[in-house]
């Protein structure tokens, strides 16, 4: 949830900061992309560290790093320092994500993975919804800095919960020769399926004897390539919408309120997609689910420029834009959750965090690519509109 809150906060704050600092969208895109670049680095390193040091410890330390960097963002007054802090914060949050999914996949029974991972996946779009609500209240009253302060407070709460309430990976504890703690950790979650230490060692959580490099064995080649490409493509599309939709809609001539409603619609429908993903996976199977929903995501995204162009001169068609955005968010939510489910189940517990980190790193690279490209295209569009207006040819 915290990453969605952070990413949406920067997108909602962008129009205000652009005017206050006097920078272009292309220049500001560096600050947005820096967090995603940091997440790519953090996902790779965090996955390896999680397999070696334990998921719970890395989640706790990552939340602290992310929160400290985000708190400092509220005091910046230039793109450079903001981008540097977002890079550091991104490393922190990037390290947290693969360990969270790996821990859920290990603790819960395999049959429950589509549902539990679906619930976990709503965090990012839910954070986007909260970010939109906060922006409506905080931006006019307190200014953009307080969006980052609130996000830092949430990160601090995550750190406290991770330290106090989160169980450690049973496989990690077994590898350290602590079967009793591993049993307690697993039984905290599986209250109805309590196990003894010998049952845990033989059936539930294989010890982490393998090194992190086991994730890159030849047997995992197909899942590594497929998950990397899938996460790259979906993040490329999703972050193009979530990061720049407010600026795109306001540049097209729609009001900031309409832009906020549109972005909230995408976040809410994305969250709904994550929630219903388990039902869709059970009905279609993971492969068909990914094929159908990823294709729908791409088609609805391609339709967005058409519906935006139609709505600007004809406001009565606004409902078409909202429906288009909602369908894109719903399909994207199902698709990304399906990839999380498949990838988390594909690796042995001894290298699951590493495998998840590798796939998520490619996803963040897709996000970085789209943020930079979208910012440059948006600046070009704004310049062309200004030139056309100046020359007196704008209709």
N, C-alpha and C positions, 0 to 999 in steps of 0.2 A: 504493500500500500504506500509506503514511504517514497518509493521510486516514482510511482505515478503522481503523487502529490508534488514531488520536486520537479519532475519534467513538465507537468502541466502548469505549475506555478511560474516557471521561467517563460513558458509560452504566453500565459496571460499577462505577465509583467512586461513582455517584450515591447508591445506598442508604447507603453508608458516610458520605458527606459530609452527606447530609440529617440523619442522626442526630448527627454530630459538630458541625455548625453550627446545628442546630435550625431549619432552614428547610423550607418546604413544597415539594412537587413543582412547583407553579405558580411559586414564586419562583425555584427552581433552573432551571426551563425557560428562563429568560432567558439563563443562561450557556451552555446547549446551543445555543439559537437564535442567539446572538451569533456563533458560529463560522460558522454557515451564512449569516447575513446578510453577514458579511465575505467569504465565498466568492462570494456573488452579486455583490458590489461588485468583488472581485478578478477574477472571470471576465470581467466587462465591460471593466475597465481593462486587464487582462493580455492579452486578445485583441487590443485595439487596439495596445498597446505591442509585442506580439510581432510584428505585421505591420510595425511601424516600426523596431524595434530588434533584431529577431532572436529566434527562439524560445529558443535555447540560453541567451542572456544573461538572459532573463526567468525561465527555469526556475531558473537558478543563484541569482539575487537573491531569488526567491520562496522557495526552500528556506531560505535564510539567515534571512529575516524570520520565516517560520513556525517554524523551530527556536528562534530567540531568544525569541519570544513563548511558545512551549510550555514552554521551560525555566523561564521566570519564573512560569508557572502553578503549579508545584509549591510555590511559597513563599507563595501567597495564603491568606487565612483568612476571606474574605467573598465573597459572590456578586458584588458590584459590581466589584472588581478582577479577579476571574476572568473575568467577562463581557467587560470591556474588553480583556483580553489575548487572549481567544478571538476577539474581533472583529478584532484586529490580525493574529493568526495565520491567521484565516480569509481575510483579504485576501491574505496571502502565498500560501497554498495555492490559493486560488481563481484567482490569476493564473497559477499553474503548469499547471493542468489543461488549458485549451484549447490551450496551446502544445505540451504533450506530445502530444495527439491530432493536432494539425495537423502536427507534425514527423513523426510516424509515417506519416500519410497521404501526405505529400509524398515521403518518402524511399523507402518501399516501393512496389513495383508495385501497380496497382489490383487485380489478381486476388488479391493476398495480403492485402488490407485486412481482410476478415472474420476471417481467422486472426490477424493481428498486432494488430488492435484488440481482438479477443477476449482475447488474451494480456494486453494492456495493461489491459483491464477487470477482470481478476481481482485487480488490486492492492487495490482497496477491500475486497472480501470477504475476501481473504487477510489484509489488515490486521486485519479483524474477528476472524478465527480466531486470529491471533497475540495480539490484545488479550484475547480470552477466556482463552487459555492463560496469558498474563502475569498476568491478574487472579487466576487460581486460585493462582498461586505468589507473586506480589508483594504482593497486598492483605493476606493474613494475616501475612506475614513483615516487610514494610517499610512498609506503609501506602499510601494513594492517591497521595501526592506522587510516588512513584517510577514510577508509570505514565506520568506526564508527562515525567519525566526520561528514561526509555527512549525515548519517542516523539521527544523533542528530539534524542537521539543518532542515531536513524534519519534525521531530517531533515538533520542535519549530514552524514551519509553520502551522502544524495542530492545535496547541494550539491557535495561533492567529486567524485562521479561525473559530475555535469553539467559541472563545470569541466574535468575531465581527459579524460573519455572520450566525451562526447556530441557528435555532429556538429552543425554549424550548418545551418540551412535553406538548401538550394541556391538556391531562388528569391530569398531575401533577399540572398545573396552575389552573384547575378547582377545584381540591381537596383543593387548598389553597384559594379558594374563589376569583379567579381572572379571571372571564369569558371573560372580554374584552381583556386581554392579550392572553388568550387561542385562541380567535377568530383571533387576529392579527397574532399569531404564525402559525396557520393552513392556513390562507389565504395568507401568504407569499409564500406558496408552491402551493396551489390549486387556482391559479389565475382565472381559468375558472369556479370554483365551489364555489364562495364566500358564506359564511354562516353568519348567525346572531348568537348571543350568545345563544338564546333559542334553535336553531336548533343544535348547537354544543353539548349542554348539553343533549339533548334527543336522538341524533342519532349518532354523530360522535366519541365522546371521553368520555366514561363513567368516572365519577370521580373516583379517586383512593381511594375509601373508604376502600377497602380490604387491609389487611396487606400482606406482602411478602409471608407469609406462605400459602396463598391461592394457590400458584403455586403447592403445594404438596398435594392438596386435592385428594381424591380417584378418582374423575372424571378425573383427569389429570394423573393417574397412567400409562396408556398405552403410552401416548405421552412422559412422563418422561423416562420410561424404554427404549422405542424404540429410542428416540433421543439420549439418553446417549450411548447406545450400538452402534448406527450408527455413531455418531461422534467419539467415541473411535476407532472403526475399521478403518474408513476412515483416521483419523489423524495418526493412527499407520502406515498405508501403505504410505500415502503421505509424511510424514516426514522421513520415512526410505529412500525414494527416494531423496527428496530435500536436506536433511541435509548431506547425505553421498555419493551421486552419484559421485561427483568429486573425492573423495578419493577412492571409489570402482573402478572406471574406471582407474585411474592412477595406483592403486595397481595391477589391472589385466594386465597392460602393455600398456594401451593407453596413448596418449600424454595429457598434461594438456589442450591444446587447444581443443582436441576432447572431453575431459571431460566437459569443459565449454560449448561447443556447445550442448552436450547431456543434460546438466542441463537446459540450456536456452530453449531447445526444450520442455522439460517437463513444464516449467513455462509458455511458450507462449501457448502451447496447453491447459493447465489448464485454462488460461485466456479465451481462445476461448470457452472452455466448459461452463464457467460461463456466457458468453455472449449469447450463443445459448440455454441455459437451459430453458428460458421462452418458447421458441418455442417447445422444446421437452416436457415440462410439459403440455402445452396446447394440444399437439398432443396425448400423451400417458396417461395423468393423473399423478399425483404426485407419487402414489404408484407404478405403472408399471415403471415409469421413474427411480425411485430409485432402484427397483429390477434389471432392465436390466443393468443400468449403473454401479451400484456397483459390480455386477457380472463380467462385462467386465473389470472393474478396477482390480479386484483380479486376473483374468486370465492373463491379460497382464503383471501384476507385476510378476506372477509366471514364465512367459516366459523370463523375463529379464536375469536371469543367463544363460539361454540357448543361447540367442543371443549374450551376452557378450563373452561367451566361443567360439562362432563361429567366432566372428569378430577378436579376438586377433591373431589367426594364418592366417586368411584370410581377410585382410583389405578391399578387394573389396565388402565384405558383410556389410560394415558399414551402408549402407542405411537401412538394415533390423533392425539394432539396433535403428536408428533414428525413423523409423516407429513404432517400438514397444514402444519406449518412448513416442512418440506423441499420440498414441492411449491410453496409460495409463493416460497421463495428461488430454486428452479430456474427457474421461469417469469419471475421478476423479473430474474434474471441474463441470460437470453436476450433479454428485451425491451429492457433498457437498453443492452446491447451492440449490438443491432440499430439502435437510434436513433443511437448513436455512429457506427456504420459508415455509415449513410445520410447523416447530417449532415456528416461529414468529407469525403465524396465530392461533396457538392452544391455546394461553393464553389470558386471559382478560387483557386489558391495565393496570389494577391496579397491576398486578404481572408479566407483560411480561418480564421485564428486569431480574427479579429473575429466571423465567423459562428458559430464554435464557442462563443466566449465569451458571445454573446447567448443562445444556447440553454441553455448551462449556468447562466447567471445566473437564468433562469426556473426551472430545476430546483432551484437553491438556495432560491429564493423559496418553492417548494412545500415544501421541507424545513423552512424557517423557520415556515411556516404550520402545518404538522402538529406541530412541536415545541411551539409555544405552545399550540395547541388541545389536544393530548394531555396536556400538563402540567396544564392547567386541569381537564380532565375527570378525570384521575387524582386530583388533589387533592379534587375534588367527591366522587368515589367513596370515597376514604379517609375524608372527613368523614362521609359517610352511613353507612359501616360503623361508625365510632366512635359516632355518635349512636344507631344501632340497638343496638350492644352495650351502651351506657350505659342505654338504656331497657328492656333485658332482653328484646327481641323477636327477637334474632338466633337463628336456628335452628341 
